Amino acid sequence: MCDLTQTNDQPMNQSERKGPVWLYIIYLALYLLACGEVSHAASVSLNWDANNESDLAGYKIYKRILPSTDYGSPVFSGLPSNPSAPQTIITNLNPGATYGFIAIAFDSAGNQSSPSTEAQITISSSGSGGGGNTNGWQNADNGSVGAWLMNGLTIGSDGLLGNAPMTWMIVGTGDVNGDGKADVVWRDTSTGAVGVWLMNGLTKGADGVPGGAPTTWTIAGIGDVDGDGKADVVWRHSNLQ
């Protein structure tokens, strides 16, 4: 069971509980939102296995920003529009932050299931490193990666870049080799290894694993720290102050 911080909205001591709920992230998408000036924000689409008990009243989705253990109030509560394939989109996530999501089912009497296994994702940094007009997508079923080449709000072209094992997650994009084009930075969630795809639009060139770090370290951002025109990796430890 996940360590869920209890609030008045999260009764966890009922004698009856619903069956388990499984939560997973379907895709990560970066969007441009206009708020006075253009800024970057991100959204994730969450899918979970439906609970088929007859007295099901709905689900609650909670999120936390690592390393905090506080999930706060639910970011979604109720029945989704398609109960047989429940899904919701969580918006306004911060680029560079790592989020954890859990799902709980509840019935008409207020009984709740145990929390699902937590799904975690690190949001890609917003335009970090500059260079490039690519918005990327990763298929959570087979690891395929696709991209839209954008011209403002218009999709110029799209295609599949390749695929990677499901233990690898895209953690950011940035111009790693200084050619003016955004590259893809990966992290193996099981080993902590970091990988890079050097991109030329929709074409993947060289790739490699420049190094790694213990999984207590998360990649907090991708950006040109030393001003040499090439994107660098910024880390954050989950425990050290």
Secondary structure by P-SEA (a helix, b strand, c coil): cccccccccccccccccccbbbbbbcbbbbbbbbcccbbbbbbbbbbbbbbccccccbbbbbbbccccccccccccccccccccbbbbbbccccccbbbbbbbbbbcccccccccccbbbbbccccccccccbbbbbbccccbbbbbbbcccccccccccccccccccccccccccccccbbbbbbbccccbbbbbbbcccccccbbbbccccccccccccccccccccbbbbbbbbcccc
